[in-house]
Amino acid sequence: MKVLNKMLLNWIYMLCFLGGYINAISIVKYSYTVSHFTGHISKAAINMISGNFLEVLKIISIVFAFVIGTTISGYLVEGRE
């Protein structure tokens, strides 16, 4: 049981590190964070009204990648604890 808890803790550390790493890369490369939905959806709406559809596509792809990543990690980490 102790080994299982240590493995789970290491897995949680790795997921947190990778989430922060991906967020930092996204900030540096695209000037957007990938951890806040409401801000991105607002930016996409503003850019859509402005006619900047390439920016809208970039924002929506970032949000979609975040949703896919969280879905995969949700399936990998079973249980509600």
C-alpha positions in Angstrom: 0.0 0.0 0.0 2.9 2.4 0.8 4.4 1.7 -2.6 1.1 2.5 -4.3 0.8 5.8 -2.4 4.3 6.7 -3.4 3.6 5.9 -7.1 0.4 7.9 -7.0 2.2 10.9 -5.4 4.9 10.7 -8.1 2.3 10.5 -10.8 0.5 13.6 -9.3 3.9 15.5 -9.2 4.5 14.6 -12.8 1.1 15.7 -14.0 1.5 19.0 -12.1 4.9 19.6 -13.6 3.8 18.8 -17.1 0.7 21.0 -16.8 2.9 23.9 -15.7 5.5 23.2 -18.4 2.8 23.2 -21.1 1.3 26.4 -19.7 4.7 28.1 -19.7 5.5 27.0 -23.3 2.1 28.3 -24.4 2.8 31.6 -22.7 6.2 32.0 -24.4 5.2 30.7 -27.8 1.6 32.0 -28.2 1.3 34.6 -25.5 -1.7 32.7 -24.0 -2.2 30.7 -20.9 -4.0 27.3 -21.3 -5.4 27.2 -17.8 -8.2 29.8 -17.9 -11.3 29.0 -20.0 -13.3 32.2 -19.6 -10.5 34.6 -20.7 -9.8 32.5 -23.8 -13.5 32.3 -24.8 -13.8 36.1 -24.3 -10.7 36.7 -26.4 -12.0 34.3 -29.1 -15.4 36.2 -29.2 -13.6 39.6 -29.4 -11.4 38.4 -32.2 -14.3 36.8 -34.0 -16.2 40.1 -34.0 -13.1 41.9 -35.2 -12.7 39.4 -38.1 -9.4 38.0 -36.9 -10.3 34.4 -37.6 -6.7 33.1 -37.5 -6.4 34.2 -33.9 -9.8 32.6 -33.1 -8.6 29.3 -34.6 -5.4 29.5 -32.5 -7.4 30.2 -29.2 -9.9 27.5 -29.9 -7.2 25.0 -30.6 -5.5 25.9 -27.3 -8.8 25.4 -25.4 -9.4 22.1 -27.3 -5.9 20.8 -26.4 -6.5 21.6 -22.8 -9.8 19.8 -22.8 -8.3 16.7 -24.4 -5.4 16.7 -22.0 -7.6 17.0 -18.9 -9.9 14.2 -20.3 -6.9 11.9 -20.8 -5.6 12.6 -17.3 -9.0 12.1 -15.8 -9.2 8.6 -17.4 -5.6 7.8 -16.2 -6.2 8.9 -12.6 -9.2 6.8 -11.5 -11.4 7.5 -8.6 -12.6 10.7 -6.9 -10.0 10.9 -4.1 
